[in-house]
């Protein structure tokens, strides 16, 4: 059992309560903007138990009251779960729905065996599941992102280009998600994030070499989407949201990613596979599957609408929904054709990812050919400017679009 004694020290929690939302192209007052030096990363959502350990001194504060609950020299491995009364740490029940755990400067947090920098927020949801948020310095966050997003043996200029793109994307999300519970998730739906446990010397060097550098368009921050392999041409940012701007207009021809192992791929789906996947999903069964057709494509050739015809009815899916139906690792991109192979359908595809913005394998090849990080970014995001956050410190940061 862990014994917690209320210390009675009141301290206002600074991580929640930001109320800024930046409208399209409109700068909010500087005081209303959350600090771009920090970011909130949702490590776990809808999870019912996590294992927490702290190496070194720490304090625990109630999120909604600012009351310090406990201080300690270290915390041995303990399960944390949601209970009707609040949060349970081991056998000790805390009558709080959310806590913030802050390690001392020389201490570290371990969540489910993975070491993290910064502080940790654990919030019990209505269904007793947990939302776990890592509140971490932006540059520390990027150290845990870049090591997951690029191999550490890639050319340094490629790693630098991805570091700048990742920083810009994080800043965009930070400034447009202020009213939410978190800014980004820790998976590939935002940016893959491994925390301190995943950091590597080479990728950390690239983060430090580009410290504070971001890209803007006409003085405004935009979401610098990137992906593994475009498969020959990048996609328009409209597929990701209201981002009809020149740097995300797509149509960038890229043969540079041809060395990627994901440049060309095939996936075989039996008719039974398709019907089973539909039956388990919100779309429901269509009966024995007769045909799969791409009925509409984007200008880059990616599947925008897919028609699945069954004996009972037909279903129309977006390219995203079709990939989600079978798994994003299985249907690697919407750039594919469908071949009828008797009892199955064969998807003949190219690339991995949505195809918007910077192509990571293309960036690696450009770096091998002598392109600098800035030149690589300008190739995939036309008409951008490379700026330092320090240059923007005296004025509100302007943002394009609304982030999603």
N, C-alpha and C positions, 0 to 999 in steps of 0.2 A: 504494500500500500504506500502511496505517496501522500505525505501530509503537507497541506498548504495553509499557511497562516496569513490572513489578510493584513497587509502592512499598513493600510490606512493612508497611503501616500497618494494624493490625487494628482494625475498627470493627464493632460489633454492629448488624445491620440490624433496624430497628424496625418495618418494615411488615408482616411475616408472623408467623405463629405464634399469633395470637389464638385462644383456646380456649373462648370464652364462647358458650353457646347459651341464649337465654332461653326458658324454657318458657311455656306459655299463662298469662298473667296473673301470673307469678311473677318477682319481682325477683331478679337475681343480685347477688352482692357487687359493690360499685362498682369494686373493683380488677380484677374479672374482665371488666368490660365494655370493649370497644374505645372509643377516644375518638370522640365524635360530632363532633369538630371536623374530622375527615378522612374521606375515603371512597375506596374502590378501584373504579375504573371499568374494565371490560374493553372496551378500544377495539377490539381485533381478537381473534378466536378462529379457530383452524384456518386461519390464513393462512401461506403458505410464505415470503413475503419482504416486508419493509417497508423504506422508505427513511427514514433518520434523519439529522437535521441539528441542530446545537446552536449557537445564537448567543450566544457568551459562554463564560465559564469553566464547567467541569463536572467531576464525578468519576464513576467507574464502580466499583461495589462488587459482589462476588460475593454472591448472595443467601444461599446456604446456609452460607458460611463467615464472612461479614462482612469478608473481606479486600478492601482497596482495590486495584483492578487498575490504574487509570490516572487521571491528572488532565490536563487540557489547557485551553488558552486558548479554544479553539473546536473544533468538529467539522464539517468540510465534508460535504456530502451523501454518504452511503455506504449501500449495501444491507446489510441484516441478514437472515440466514437460518439455519435450523437445519441442522446437519451432525452426523454420527455422533459426532464428538469433542466437540461442544458447540454454540457459537454462532460464526458467521463474520460479522465486520464487514469488509466489503470482502474483501480477500485474507487478512486476519489472522484466524486461528482461535483462539478463546478456549476453554480446556478447562473451561468452566463451563456448566451447563445453565440457569442463570438469572442475570441481572445487574440491578442497579438503577442507573439513570442520574439523577444529581441535578444540576441546573443551579445556578449561583450565583444569588444573590438578584436580580441585575439581568440574568440571562440567560434564554433561552427555548428550549424544545425544539420541533422541527418533526418531525412524523411523517406521512409521505406527503404533505408539503406543507401540513399543517394544524398551526398553532401551538397548543401546549398549555401550561397552567400546571402547576406541581407537578413531581413526579418521574415517571419511567417505569420500569416493570419489564418485562423481556422474558424469557420462559421458553420453553425448547425442550421440546416435547412428545415422547412416545414415537415418534410417526409423523413426527417432524422438523418438524411445523408449529409455529407460534409462538402463544403467548398473550401479548398485550400489555396491560398494566394501567397506567392513569394513577392515581398516588397523589396526590391533590389535596385542598386545603383545601375543606371543605364549601361555604363561601360562594362560593369561586371556581368550584367545580363548578356551583353554581346559576346563576351568571352565564352559563355555557356552555349550560345547560339552558333557561332561560327564553327566551333569544333564539331558540331553535329551537321551543319549544312554543307561543308566542303571537306574533302580529304586534306590532311595536313601536309601531304607531299605535292600538292598542286603548286604552280608557280606563284610566288609572292604577290605579283600584281593582280592575279585572279582573286586571291584571298582578300586583298585589299578592296577590290571592286565589290565583292559580295558583302564585306564588312560595312562599307558605306551604304549599300542598298539596304542591308538589314537594319542599320541605325536609322535611316530615313523612314523606313516602314514602321519601326517602333515609335519614333517621334510622332508620325501621323496618327497612329493608333492611340498614343498617349493623349494627344490633344483633342481627339474626337470621341473618346470613350470615357471622358471624365465623369459623366453622370452615372456610369455603370459600376458594377462591383469590381471589375478588372479591365485591363487594357488589352492584353493578349492572352492566348492560351499557350501552354508549353508544348504543343504538338504541331504537326505539319499543317494544321488548319490555320495557324498563324505563322510561327517560326519554330522549328524544332529546337528544344532547349534542354540541355542536360545538366545545368547547374555547374557547381565547382567540380563535381566528380568527372565531368567530361572534358574539362579544359586541357588543351595541348599547347606546347611551347610555341609552335609555329603559328597557329591560329591566333593565339594571344598576342603574338608579336604584330600580326596584321591589324588587330583591333587597336593596339597602342599606336601603331604608325599612322593610323587614320583618325585618331582621337578627335571627336567633335565634328568630323566632316560629314555633311549630308548633301543631297542634291535637291534643287528647287527648280520650279518652272515659273518664269515671270515673277520671281520673288516669293513663290508660294510652295509649301510642302505638299507633296502628293504621295499616294501609296505606291512605293516602288516594289511592285510585285516581281517575283522571280521564280524560276522553276528549274528543274533538273536539265531537261533536254527538249528543245522546241521541235525537233524533227524536220527542220527545213525552213520554217517561217514562223515569226511570232504572231500572237493573236491580239485583237483589239481589246482594250481595257473595259469596254462596255459589258463584256461577259462577266466581269467581277463587280459591276455596280455602275453608278453614274460618273464614269471616269472617261469622258470623251475629250481627251486632251492630247496634244501632239506627242508628248513622250510615251504615252500608252496607246498610240493609234495603231500599233502593230504593223504587219506587212514588212518587217525587217527580214530580209533573206539571210539565212544562216546555214551554211554548209559546214561550219566550224564544229558543230556538235556531232558530226558523223562518226568520230571515234567512240562515242558513248555506247556502252552496252545496251542502252535503252533506245537508241536511234530507230531501230526497227524491231518489232515484236509481233507475235501472233498469240491469239487466245482462242481455244476451242470451247464452245458452249453447246452442250447437247440440248435438244428441244426439251427434254425433261428437266435439265438444269434451269432453263429459262422459266418454265412454268412453276417450278418449285420456288425459285427466288421471288417471283411475283406473288405467289400464294402466301409467302411469309411476310411480304411487305404490305404497306398501306394501299398499294395499287390493286391487290387481289388477283385471283386466278383469271386467266383468259381462256382456259381449256387447252387442249392440245395445240401447240404453237405451229402455225403454218409458215409465217414469214417474219423477218426482221428487216426493216428498210430505213435507211437514212433519208428522210424526206426534206430536210433543209440543212444547208451548211453555211458557215460563216465565210467571209471573203478569204480567209486563210485556208479553207478546206476542212475545218473541223465540224464534227457533227453537232448541229444546233438542235435538231429535232429528230427523234427516232420513233418509228411506228412498229409496234409489236402486234401482229395479227394472230388471233387465236380462233378456235372453232366457235367460241361463245361470244367473244367481243374483241375489241382492239383497245390498245393503250398507247397514248402518245407521251413520250418522255423527253425531257431536255437532255442534252449531252451529259450534264452534271448528274442528273438523277439516274441516268443509265449507268454511269460509272459507280455511283453510290450503291446501286442495286446489287452489283457483283463485287464491289470492293475496288478502291482506288489503286491498290497494288496489283490487282488482277487486270482491270481495264486501265492501262497506264495513262492514256490520254484520249481526248475525243477526236483525235486525228486518225481515223480508221475507215476502212471499207468492210462491208459484210459479204461473205461468200457463203452460198448454200452448199453444204456438204452432206446431203442426205439426211442422216439422223442428227446432224449437228450444224452449227453455224461457225464459220471460222472468221475471226476478226483479224484483219491484216492492218497493223497499226504502226505509227511512228511517234516517237517522243514519249516523255514522261512529265506529266503536270498539265496545268491549264494553258501554258504557252504564252502568258502575258509577261511583258517586261524582259528582264535579263535572263538569258539562257546560261546556266552555270557551266555546262560542259563546253559551250561555245566560248564563254569567257576564258576558260582554261586554255583552249587552243589559241585564242587571240593573244593571251599572255605569252605563250610559247613562241609566238611569232613576233614578239617584241613590243606589243601594245602596252601602254601604261594603264593603270587603274582608271584614270580619268578618261582616257580614250575608249576603253571598254564600256564604261558607263554611257558615254556620249553615243556610242554605236547603238546600244539597245534602248536608250532613252533619249531620242533626238531633242535638241534645243534646250538641254538642261544647263544649269549653272552649278558649280561645285562651291559650296560655302561652308563656313565654320559656324557652329552654334554660338561661338563667342561673338561673332559679328552681329548676331540677332539678339544678344542679351539685353540691349537697351530699348527694344521695341517689341510689341506683340508679334508672335509668329503667325503669319497668315497661312491658311490651309485651304486646299482645293478639295471639293467633294465632301461627303459626309461619313465615310468609313463604314464598313460593315463586316 
